[in-house]
Amino acid sequence: MNKIWIALGVVVAIAVIGALLATQSAQKQQPTTQPPPQKTIYVIYDIGGRGDLSFNDMAYLGASKAARDFGLGLKEVQSKTQDDYVPNLRAAARSGDAALVVAVGFLMTDALKQVSQEYPAVHFAIIDGYVPNRSNVVSVLYRENEGSALVGALAALTAYYYNCTKVGIVLGMEIPVLWKFEIGYAYGVRWAERYIKQRFGKDVKFDVLYVYTGSFNDPAKGKQAAEVMLSQGVCVIYQAAGATGLGVFEAVAEAGKRAGRNMGPPFAIGVDADQDYIKPGFILASMMKRVDVGVYRAAKMAVEGTFKGGVLELGLKEGGVSVSTLDDLGQFLEIGIRAGAVKQEDAQRIIDTVKEMRSKIPTWVWEAVDKLRQDIVAGVEKVPLPTTQDQVVKLRRELGLAG
């Protein structure tokens, strides 16, 4: 009897062990459902950095939207000196989780040429720089000359309405991308002269002053440059200088208030983002350069598997540049509020002030600017695009710029 129980016990044990082994085998055969590791957008800023309420903050805007829409992480890296560019780009490239590494600014071009060659499997994008012959780099370029022509026309036509014949532009470092702002602006001014002749039968000649401050992050330099222009009778100043341009706004607003005005003239014109809210009533409009659109499109290509190296060029036709509208104001007020530059309770007052200021500019001015926009998109007007020092010197002479 004991032998029978022992035999049964052995059979049961064998059955249990067999069942366990079968279960383990089945578990091994079942695919795991671990989620894939999250990919990340890396945004590497040059020495200008965040907080400019302009170029760099626009890059962040595009990256943050892409991160939300595509379920990506977002990491920002601020470069303190130009020596940081290569190590910052390398660190992002070797992270192993980069969906896209964005180099923000022309100044990072040489560094990206080096690092993109070291990491051919990583997708990179550069704003305002050109890295040729790399299948893993998209160079996002803008036709800033087109948008600058529009605000040049706006500046001159507004100056004409207020019986002023001097306009100016304050720029950052003299690099090729800023030649497009300078020359485009002057072209728009000269177009306005022809428009005034055609519409009113009057011969008007505007002085166009320009100055390069050599910096993108020194508001004091921007203010000083603007004060010099204002003292020379300039009534509209376009700033293309990043955070340095914040000083231009300050100088213009202070000059207006000394004259007992709560809105221009004088006026400033903003750049890259809609900056109309920064000194409401004194910023006529902004030449919006949609850096956010460029960053977003590059990220979209990387995520969707359609990424290819080369140039992504954005102008008026593609929505890459434009003149700010009242519809843009609300979105960019939110950016200012988040940055601490604007108080939430001041938002409606700012909107009302900008609306009032714009209503004082005749309708024919805005219509003229839109006509120029349509002509540029249609190819009727071709705004010069300087790419060399010799070309920009020649165009300065032809367009009558005074440095």
Sine and cosine of phi, psi and omega as CSV:
sin_phi,cos_phi,sin_psi,cos_psi,sin_omega,cos_omega
0.00,0.00,-0.69,0.72,0.03,-1.00
-0.87,0.50,-0.61,0.79,0.00,-1.00
-0.89,0.45,-0.60,0.80,0.02,-1.00
-0.90,0.44,-0.73,0.68,0.01,-1.00
-0.88,0.47,-0.63,0.77,0.03,-1.00
-0.89,0.46,-0.70,0.72,-0.01,-1.00
-0.89,0.46,-0.69,0.73,0.04,-1.00
-0.88,0.47,-0.64,0.77,0.02,-1.00
-0.88,0.48,-0.65,0.76,0.01,-1.00
-0.90,0.43,-0.68,0.73,0.00,-1.00
-0.87,0.49,-0.72,0.70,0.00,-1.00
-0.88,0.48,-0.70,0.71,0.00,-1.00
-0.86,0.51,-0.69,0.72,0.01,-1.00
-0.89,0.46,-0.65,0.76,0.00,-1.00
-0.90,0.44,-0.68,0.73,0.01,-1.00
-0.89,0.45,-0.73,0.68,0.00,-1.00
-0.87,0.49,-0.66,0.75,0.02,-1.00
-0.88,0.47,-0.67,0.75,0.00,-1.00
-0.90,0.44,-0.68,0.74,0.02,-1.00
-0.88,0.47,-0.70,0.71,0.01,-1.00
-0.89,0.45,-0.64,0.77,0.01,-1.00
-0.90,0.44,-0.65,0.76,0.02,-1.00
-0.89,0.45,-0.71,0.70,0.01,-1.00
-0.88,0.48,-0.65,0.76,0.01,-1.00
-0.90,0.44,-0.67,0.74,0.01,-1.00
-0.90,0.43,-0.63,0.77,0.01,-1.00
-0.90,0.44,-0.62,0.78,0.00,-1.00
-0.92,0.40,-0.55,0.83,-0.05,-1.00
-0.97,0.23,-0.38,0.93,-0.02,-1.00
-0.95,0.30,0.76,-0.65,0.00,-1.00
-0.92,0.39,0.59,-0.81,0.05,-1.00
-0.97,0.22,0.42,-0.91,-0.02,-1.00
-0.88,-0.48,0.57,0.82,0.04,-1.00
-0.91,0.42,0.75,-0.66,0.04,-1.00
-0.92,0.39,0.55,-0.83,0.03,-1.00
-0.91,0.41,0.47,-0.88,0.01,-1.00
-0.89,0.45,0.59,-0.81,-0.03,-1.00
-0.94,0.35,0.72,-0.69,0.09,-1.00
-1.00,0.07,0.31,-0.95,-0.14,-0.99
-0.71,-0.70,0.61,-0.79,0.21,-0.98
-1.00,-0.05,0.83,-0.56,0.09,-1.00
-0.98,-0.20,0.79,-0.61,0.04,-1.00
-0.91,-0.41,0.91,-0.40,-0.03,-1.00
-0.96,-0.26,0.91,-0.41,-0.03,-1.00
-1.00,0.01,0.49,-0.87,0.13,-0.99
-0.99,0.14,-0.26,-0.97,-0.12,-0.99
-0.93,0.36,-0.25,0.97,0.06,-1.00
-0.92,0.40,-0.83,0.56,0.15,-0.99
0.98,0.18,0.09,-1.00,0.00,-1.00
-0.92,0.40,0.29,-0.96,0.06,-1.00
1.00,-0.03,0.10,1.00,0.00,-1.00
-1.00,0.09,-0.10,0.99,-0.05,-1.00
0.82,0.58,0.53,0.85,-0.15,-0.99
-0.46,-0.89,-0.83,-0.55,-0.15,-0.99
-0.81,0.59,-0.83,0.56,-0.07,-1.00
-0.94,0.35,-0.62,0.78,0.04,-1.00
-0.92,0.39,-0.49,0.87,0.08,-1.00
-0.93,0.37,-0.61,0.79,0.05,-1.00
-0.88,0.47,-0.69,0.73,0.05,-1.00
-0.88,0.48,-0.66,0.75,-0.01,-1.00
-0.85,0.53,-0.71,0.71,0.01,-1.00
-0.92,0.38,-0.65,0.76,-0.01,-1.00
-0.92,0.39,-0.65,0.76,-0.02,-1.00
-0.93,0.37,-0.59,0.80,0.06,-1.00
-0.91,0.41,-0.68,0.73,0.02,-1.00
-0.89,0.46,-0.65,0.76,0.01,-1.00
-0.87,0.48,-0.68,0.73,0.02,-1.00
-0.92,0.40,-0.73,0.68,-0.11,-0.99
-0.94,0.35,-0.54,0.84,-0.12,-0.99
-0.94,-0.35,0.14,0.99,0.05,-1.00
0.91,0.41,0.67,0.74,-0.04,-1.00
-0.95,-0.30,0.39,-0.92,0.20,-0.98
-0.99,0.17,0.24,-0.97,0.01,-1.00
-0.66,-0.75,0.82,-0.57,0.05,-1.00
-0.79,-0.61,0.76,-0.65,0.01,-1.00
-0.95,-0.32,0.61,-0.79,0.03,-1.00
-0.74,-0.67,0.84,-0.55,0.00,-1.00
-0.99,-0.12,0.80,-0.60,0.07,-1.00
-1.00,0.01,0.78,-0.62,0.00,-1.00
-1.00,0.06,-0.58,0.82,0.06,-1.00
-0.69,-0.72,0.19,-0.98,0.01,-1.00
-0.91,0.41,-0.39,0.92,0.05,-1.00
-0.92,0.39,-0.27,0.96,0.00,-1.00
-0.99,0.15,-0.28,0.96,-0.16,-0.99
-0.86,0.51,-0.80,0.60,-0.05,-1.00
-0.89,0.45,-0.79,0.62,0.00,-1.00
-0.88,0.47,-0.57,0.82,0.02,-1.00
-0.92,0.39,-0.67,0.74,0.04,-1.00
-0.92,0.40,-0.65,0.76,0.01,-1.00
-0.89,0.46,-0.71,0.70,-0.03,-1.00
-0.86,0.51,-0.66,0.75,0.03,-1.00
-0.93,0.37,-0.67,0.75,-0.05,-1.00
-0.91,0.41,-0.60,0.80,-0.06,-1.00
-1.00,0.02,0.02,1.00,-0.05,-1.00
-0.88,0.47,-0.50,0.86,-0.02,-1.00
1.00,0.03,-0.15,0.99,-0.02,-1.00
-0.85,-0.53,0.27,0.96,-0.09,-1.00
-0.99,0.17,0.89,-0.45,0.18,-0.98
-0.97,0.22,-0.58,0.81,-0.01,-1.00
-0.35,-0.94,0.66,-0.75,0.11,-0.99
-0.92,-0.40,0.87,-0.49,-0.06,-1.00
-0.96,-0.26,0.84,-0.54,0.11,-0.99
-0.99,-0.13,0.89,-0.45,-0.13,-0.99
-0.99,-0.12,0.98,-0.18,0.12,-0.99
0.85,-0.53,0.57,-0.82,0.01,-1.00
-0.82,0.58,-0.57,0.82,-0.09,-1.00
-0.89,0.45,-0.27,0.96,-0.04,-1.00
-1.00,-0.08,0.11,0.99,-0.10,-0.99
-0.85,0.52,-0.80,0.60,-0.05,-1.00
-0.89,0.46,-0.65,0.76,0.02,-1.00
-0.89,0.45,-0.65,0.76,-0.01,-1.00
-0.94,0.34,-0.57,0.82,0.07,-1.00
-0.83,0.56,-0.67,0.74,-0.02,-1.00
-0.94,0.34,-0.78,0.63,-0.12,-0.99
-0.95,0.32,-0.59,0.81,0.00,-1.00
-0.91,0.41,-0.46,0.89,0.07,-1.00
-0.96,0.27,-0.55,0.83,0.01,-1.00
-0.95,0.31,-0.47,0.88,-0.07,-1.00
-0.80,-0.60,0.95,0.30,-0.09,-1.00
-0.92,0.40,-0.29,0.96,-0.01,-1.00
-1.00,0.02,-0.11,0.99,-0.03,-1.00
-0.99,-0.11,0.66,-0.75,0.04,-1.00
-1.00,0.07,0.76,-0.65,0.02,-1.00
-0.82,-0.57,0.45,-0.89,0.19,-0.98
-0.70,-0.71,0.57,-0.82,0.09,-1.00
-0.78,-0.62,0.70,-0.71,0.03,-1.00
-1.00,-0.08,0.84,-0.55,0.05,-1.00
0.97,0.25,0.03,1.00,0.06,-1.00
-0.92,-0.38,0.31,-0.95,0.00,-1.00
-0.80,-0.60,0.89,-0.45,0.05,-1.00
-0.89,-0.45,0.98,-0.21,-0.09,-1.00
-0.99,0.15,0.37,-0.93,0.17,-0.99
0.85,0.52,0.61,0.79,0.08,-1.00
-0.78,-0.62,0.89,-0.46,-0.02,-1.00
-0.95,0.32,-0.24,0.97,-0.03,-1.00
-0.97,-0.24,0.21,0.98,0.00,-1.00
-0.78,-0.63,0.80,-0.60,0.17,-0.98
-0.96,-0.29,0.81,-0.59,0.01,-1.00
-0.99,-0.12,0.92,-0.39,-0.04,-1.00
-1.00,-0.06,0.93,-0.37,-0.04,-1.00
-0.88,-0.48,0.45,-0.89,-0.05,-1.00
-0.82,-0.58,0.50,-0.87,0.11,-0.99
-1.00,-0.06,0.94,0.34,-0.02,-1.00
-0.89,0.46,-0.41,0.91,0.04,-1.00
-0.87,0.49,-0.56,0.83,0.00,-1.00
-0.94,0.34,-0.76,0.65,0.03,-1.00
-0.90,0.44,-0.60,0.80,0.00,-1.00
-0.93,0.36,-0.51,0.86,0.08,-1.00
-0.89,0.45,-0.63,0.78,0.01,-1.00
-0.89,0.45,-0.72,0.69,-0.02,-1.00
-0.97,0.25,-0.38,0.92,0.14,-0.99
-0.91,0.42,-0.69,0.72,0.06,-1.00
-0.90,0.44,-0.68,0.73,0.02,-1.00
-0.87,0.49,-0.69,0.73,0.00,-1.00
-0.88,0.48,-0.74,0.67,-0.07,-1.00
-0.93,0.37,-0.68,0.74,-0.02,-1.00
-0.92,0.39,-0.60,0.80,0.06,-1.00
-0.93,0.38,-0.68,0.73,0.05,-1.00
-0.85,0.52,-0.69,0.72,0.02,-1.00
-0.86,0.51,-0.69,0.72,0.00,-1.00
-0.87,0.49,-0.56,0.83,-0.01,-1.00
-0.99,-0.12,0.32,0.95,0.06,-1.00
0.85,0.52,0.69,0.72,0.02,-1.00
-0.83,-0.56,0.56,-0.83,-0.04,-1.00
-0.81,-0.59,0.35,0.94,0.02,-1.00
-0.76,-0.65,0.78,-0.63,0.08,-1.00
-0.76,-0.65,0.32,-0.95,-0.06,-1.00
-0.56,-0.83,0.17,-0.98,0.08,-1.00
-0.62,-0.79,0.77,-0.64,0.04,-1.00
-0.94,-0.33,0.83,-0.56,-0.08,-1.00
-0.88,-0.48,0.21,-0.98,0.01,-1.00
-1.00,0.08,-0.84,-0.54,0.04,-1.00
-0.98,0.21,0.57,-0.82,0.02,-1.00
-0.99,0.16,1.00,-0.08,0.04,-1.00
-0.79,-0.61,0.36,-0.93,-0.12,-0.99
-0.79,0.62,-0.62,0.79,-0.05,-1.00
-0.89,0.45,-0.53,0.85,-0.02,-1.00
-0.98,0.22,-0.33,0.95,0.12,-0.99
-0.86,0.50,-0.54,0.84,-0.01,-1.00
-0.91,0.42,-0.61,0.79,0.06,-1.00
-0.91,0.41,-0.76,0.65,-0.07,-1.00
-0.87,0.49,-0.80,0.60,-0.08,-1.00
-0.95,0.32,-0.62,0.78,0.05,-1.00
-0.88,0.48,-0.67,0.74,0.01,-1.00
-0.87,0.49,-0.75,0.66,-0.01,-1.00
-0.89,0.45,-0.62,0.79,0.03,-1.00
-0.88,0.47,-0.67,0.74,0.03,-1.00
-0.89,0.45,-0.60,0.80,0.05,-1.00
-0.90,0.45,-0.71,0.70,-0.01,-1.00
-0.92,0.39,-0.55,0.83,0.09,-1.00
-0.89,0.46,-0.65,0.76,0.00,-1.00
-0.89,0.46,-0.60,0.80,0.05,-1.00
-0.86,0.51,-0.69,0.72,0.01,-1.00
-0.91,0.40,-0.61,0.79,0.01,-1.00
-0.90,0.43,-0.70,0.72,0.01,-1.00
-0.88,0.47,-0.66,0.76,0.03,-1.00
-0.88,0.48,-0.70,0.72,-0.04,-1.00
-0.94,0.35,-0.66,0.75,-0.10,-1.00
-0.99,0.13,-0.66,0.75,-0.12,-0.99
-0.92,-0.39,-0.12,0.99,0.00,-1.00
0.94,0.34,0.40,0.92,-0.05,-1.00
-0.92,-0.40,0.66,-0.75,0.09,-1.00
-1.00,-0.01,0.91,-0.42,0.00,-1.00
-0.82,-0.58,0.68,-0.73,0.05,-1.00
-0.83,-0.55,0.86,-0.51,0.00,-1.00
-0.99,-0.12,0.66,-0.75,0.20,-0.98
-0.99,0.13,0.75,-0.66,0.03,-1.00
-0.90,-0.44,0.95,-0.31,-0.01,-1.00
-0.99,-0.12,0.60,-0.80,0.06,-1.00
-0.66,-0.75,0.47,-0.88,0.07,-1.00
-0.48,-0.88,0.68,-0.73,0.13,-0.99
-0.99,-0.16,0.82,-0.57,-0.04,-1.00
-1.00,0.09,-0.33,0.95,-0.02,-1.00
0.99,0.13,0.16,0.99,-0.06,-1.00
-0.51,-0.86,0.50,-0.87,0.11,-0.99
-0.94,-0.35,-0.01,1.00,-0.09,-1.00
-0.65,-0.76,0.61,0.79,0.00,-1.00
-0.74,-0.68,1.00,0.10,-0.02,-1.00
-0.83,0.56,-0.52,0.86,0.00,-1.00
-0.88,0.47,-0.64,0.77,0.04,-1.00
-0.92,0.40,-0.64,0.77,0.03,-1.00
-0.90,0.45,-0.66,0.75,0.01,-1.00
-0.90,0.43,-0.69,0.72,0.00,-1.00
-0.88,0.48,-0.70,0.72,0.00,-1.00
-0.89,0.46,-0.67,0.74,0.00,-1.00
-0.92,0.39,-0.64,0.77,0.00,-1.00
-0.88,0.47,-0.62,0.79,0.05,-1.00
-0.89,0.45,-0.72,0.70,0.01,-1.00
-0.89,0.46,-0.69,0.72,0.01,-1.00
-0.87,0.48,-0.61,0.79,0.01,-1.00
-0.92,0.38,-0.34,0.94,0.02,-1.00
-1.00,-0.06,0.07,1.00,0.07,-1.00
0.99,-0.11,0.17,0.99,0.05,-1.00
-0.94,0.33,0.69,-0.72,-0.05,-1.00
-0.91,-0.42,-0.20,0.98,0.10,-1.00
-0.68,-0.73,0.80,-0.60,-0.02,-1.00
-0.82,-0.58,0.84,-0.55,0.08,-1.00
-1.00,-0.04,0.77,-0.64,0.04,-1.00
-0.95,-0.30,0.75,-0.66,0.08,-1.00
-0.74,-0.68,0.90,0.44,-0.18,-0.98
-0.61,-0.79,0.36,0.93,0.01,-1.00
0.87,0.49,-0.68,-0.73,-0.02,-1.00
-0.92,0.40,-0.41,0.91,0.09,-1.00
-0.85,0.52,-0.56,0.83,-0.02,-1.00
-0.93,0.38,-0.29,0.96,0.06,-1.00
-0.88,0.47,-0.49,0.87,0.06,-1.00
-0.93,0.36,-0.50,0.87,0.08,-1.00
-0.89,0.46,-0.71,0.70,0.01,-1.00
-0.86,0.51,-0.67,0.74,-0.02,-1.00
-0.89,0.45,-0.70,0.71,-0.02,-1.00
-0.89,0.45,-0.68,0.73,-0.02,-1.00
-0.91,0.41,-0.71,0.70,-0.01,-1.00
-0.90,0.44,-0.66,0.76,0.01,-1.00
-0.90,0.43,-0.64,0.77,0.01,-1.00
-0.90,0.44,-0.66,0.75,0.02,-1.00
-0.90,0.44,-0.67,0.74,-0.02,-1.00
-0.94,0.34,-0.55,0.84,0.08,-1.00
-0.90,0.44,-0.49,0.87,0.03,-1.00
-1.00,0.09,0.08,1.00,0.05,-1.00
0.99,0.14,0.36,0.93,-0.03,-1.00
-0.94,-0.33,0.52,-0.85,0.11,-0.99
-0.97,-0.25,0.08,1.00,0.16,-0.99
-0.37,-0.93,0.27,-0.96,-0.13,-0.99
-0.90,0.44,0.20,-0.98,0.17,0.98
-0.98,0.17,0.34,-0.94,0.00,1.00
-0.95,0.30,0.28,-0.96,0.02,-1.00
-0.83,-0.56,0.43,-0.91,0.23,-0.97
-0.91,-0.41,0.29,-0.96,0.12,-0.99
-0.81,-0.59,0.78,-0.63,-0.05,-1.00
-0.99,0.12,0.00,-1.00,-0.08,-1.00
-0.57,-0.82,0.48,-0.88,0.11,-0.99
0.94,0.34,-0.90,0.44,0.08,-1.00
-0.98,-0.20,0.12,-0.99,0.18,-0.98
-0.98,0.21,0.97,-0.24,-0.05,-1.00
-0.98,-0.21,0.22,0.98,-0.11,-0.99
-0.86,0.51,-0.42,0.91,-0.08,-1.00
-0.99,0.15,-0.23,0.97,-0.17,-0.99
-0.93,0.38,-0.70,0.71,0.14,-0.99
-0.76,-0.65,0.97,0.24,-0.13,-0.99
-0.85,0.52,0.70,-0.71,-0.04,-1.00
0.99,-0.11,-0.35,0.94,-0.01,-1.00
-0.90,-0.43,-0.09,1.00,0.06,-1.00
-0.95,-0.32,0.95,-0.30,-0.14,-0.99
-0.88,0.47,-0.68,0.74,0.01,-1.00
-0.11,-0.99,-0.02,-1.00,0.05,-1.00
-0.71,-0.70,0.60,-0.80,0.13,-0.99
-1.00,0.07,0.98,-0.20,-0.09,-1.00
-0.99,0.13,0.87,-0.49,0.08,-1.00
-0.96,-0.28,0.94,-0.34,-0.20,-0.98
-0.99,0.16,0.95,0.31,0.09,-1.00
-0.86,0.50,-0.56,0.83,0.02,-1.00
-0.87,0.49,-0.62,0.78,0.01,-1.00
-0.91,0.41,-0.67,0.74,0.01,-1.00
-0.89,0.46,-0.71,0.70,0.01,-1.00
-0.90,0.44,-0.70,0.72,-0.03,-1.00
-0.89,0.46,-0.70,0.71,-0.03,-1.00
-0.91,0.41,-0.62,0.79,0.05,-1.00
-0.90,0.43,-0.67,0.74,0.03,-1.00
-0.90,0.43,-0.65,0.76,0.01,-1.00
-0.87,0.49,-0.69,0.73,0.02,-1.00
-0.89,0.45,-0.65,0.76,-0.02,-1.00
-0.91,0.42,-0.66,0.75,-0.05,-1.00
-0.95,0.30,-0.62,0.78,-0.10,-1.00
-1.00,0.06,-0.02,1.00,0.03,-1.00
0.98,0.19,0.31,0.95,0.00,-1.00
-0.95,-0.30,0.22,0.98,-0.07,-1.00
-0.91,0.41,0.73,-0.68,0.14,-0.99
-0.55,-0.83,0.58,-0.82,-0.02,-1.00
-0.94,0.35,0.27,-0.96,0.00,-1.00
0.74,-0.67,-0.37,-0.93,-0.07,-1.00
-0.95,-0.32,0.74,-0.68,0.17,-0.98
-0.93,-0.37,0.97,-0.25,-0.08,-1.00
-0.96,-0.26,0.74,-0.67,-0.08,-1.00
-0.80,-0.61,0.85,-0.53,0.04,-1.00
-0.80,-0.60,-0.42,-0.91,0.01,-1.00
-0.87,0.49,-0.69,0.72,-0.06,-1.00
-0.88,0.47,-0.60,0.80,-0.05,-1.00
-1.00,-0.02,0.03,1.00,-0.03,-1.00
0.97,0.22,0.31,0.95,-0.02,-1.00
-0.99,0.15,-0.42,0.91,0.06,-1.00
-0.68,-0.73,0.44,-0.90,-0.01,-1.00
-0.18,-0.98,0.19,-0.98,0.15,-0.99
-1.00,-0.10,0.72,-0.70,-0.05,-1.00
-0.86,0.51,0.54,-0.84,0.05,-1.00
-0.84,-0.54,0.14,-0.99,0.06,-1.00
-0.90,0.45,-0.48,0.88,0.02,-1.00
-0.92,0.40,-0.50,0.87,0.01,-1.00
-0.96,0.28,-0.43,0.90,-0.21,-0.98
-0.86,0.52,-0.70,0.71,-0.06,-1.00
-0.86,0.51,-0.71,0.70,-0.02,-1.00
-0.87,0.49,-0.69,0.73,-0.08,-1.00
-0.99,0.15,-0.35,0.94,0.19,-0.98
-0.88,0.48,-0.63,0.77,0.02,-1.00
-0.88,0.48,-0.63,0.78,0.05,-1.00
-0.89,0.46,-0.70,0.72,0.02,-1.00
-0.90,0.44,-0.61,0.79,0.03,-1.00
-0.91,0.42,-0.72,0.70,0.00,-1.00
-0.90,0.44,-0.52,0.85,-0.01,-1.00
-0.99,0.14,-0.12,0.99,-0.02,-1.00
0.99,0.12,0.14,0.99,-0.01,-1.00
-1.00,0.09,-0.29,0.96,-0.03,-1.00
-0.69,-0.73,0.63,-0.77,0.09,-1.00
-1.00,0.02,0.62,-0.78,-0.03,-1.00
-0.82,0.57,-0.65,0.76,-0.07,-1.00
-0.94,0.34,-0.23,0.97,0.00,-1.00
-1.00,-0.04,-0.11,0.99,-0.16,-0.99
-0.85,0.52,-0.75,0.66,-0.06,-1.00
-0.92,0.40,-0.62,0.78,0.04,-1.00
-0.87,0.49,-0.65,0.76,0.01,-1.00
-0.90,0.45,-0.71,0.70,0.01,-1.00
-0.86,0.50,-0.70,0.72,0.00,-1.00
-0.89,0.45,-0.64,0.77,-0.01,-1.00
-0.92,0.40,-0.69,0.72,0.01,-1.00
-0.90,0.44,-0.66,0.75,0.05,-1.00
-0.87,0.50,-0.71,0.71,-0.01,-1.00
-0.90,0.44,-0.70,0.71,0.01,-1.00
-0.86,0.51,-0.73,0.68,-0.03,-1.00
-0.91,0.42,-0.54,0.84,-0.02,-1.00
-0.93,0.38,-0.36,0.93,0.01,-1.00
-0.99,0.16,-0.28,0.96,0.07,-1.00
-1.00,0.09,0.79,-0.61,-0.07,-1.00
-0.83,0.56,0.53,-0.85,0.00,-1.00
-0.86,0.52,-0.58,0.82,-0.05,-1.00
-0.89,0.45,-0.44,0.90,0.04,-1.00
-0.91,0.41,-0.76,0.64,-0.01,-1.00
-0.90,0.43,-0.60,0.80,0.03,-1.00
-0.91,0.42,-0.62,0.78,0.02,-1.00
-0.90,0.43,-0.68,0.73,0.02,-1.00
-0.88,0.47,-0.64,0.77,0.02,-1.00
-0.93,0.37,-0.55,0.84,0.07,-1.00
-0.89,0.46,-0.69,0.72,0.04,-1.00
-0.88,0.48,-0.66,0.75,0.03,-1.00
-0.84,0.54,-0.74,0.67,-0.02,-1.00
-0.89,0.46,-0.64,0.77,-0.02,-1.00
-0.93,0.38,-0.58,0.81,0.04,-1.00
-0.93,0.37,-0.71,0.70,0.01,-1.00
-0.88,0.48,-0.62,0.78,-0.02,-1.00
-0.98,0.19,-0.17,0.99,-0.02,-1.00
1.00,0.07,0.11,0.99,0.03,-1.00
-0.94,0.33,-0.67,0.75,0.09,-1.00
-0.96,-0.29,0.78,-0.63,0.02,-1.00
-0.90,-0.43,0.95,-0.32,-0.04,-1.00
-0.98,0.21,0.77,-0.64,-0.01,-1.00
-0.83,0.55,0.55,-0.83,-0.03,-1.00
-0.78,-0.63,1.00,0.02,-0.04,-1.00
-0.96,0.29,0.67,-0.75,0.03,-1.00
-0.82,-0.58,-0.17,0.99,0.01,-1.00
-0.76,-0.65,0.31,-0.95,0.02,-1.00
-0.88,0.48,-0.65,0.76,0.00,-1.00
-0.88,0.47,-0.66,0.75,0.00,-1.00
-0.91,0.42,-0.68,0.74,-0.05,-1.00
-0.94,0.35,-0.58,0.81,0.05,-1.00
-0.89,0.45,-0.69,0.72,0.01,-1.00
-0.89,0.45,-0.70,0.72,-0.02,-1.00
-0.93,0.37,-0.58,0.82,0.07,-1.00
-0.87,0.50,-0.66,0.75,0.00,-1.00
-0.92,0.39,-0.71,0.70,-0.04,-1.00
-0.91,0.40,-0.59,0.81,-0.05,-1.00
-1.00,-0.03,-0.05,1.00,0.09,-1.00
0.94,0.34,0.61,0.79,0.05,-1.00
-0.97,0.24,0.60,-0.80,0.01,-1.00
-0.88,-0.47,0.93,-0.36,-0.02,-1.00
-1.00,-0.04,0.00,0.00,0.00,0.00
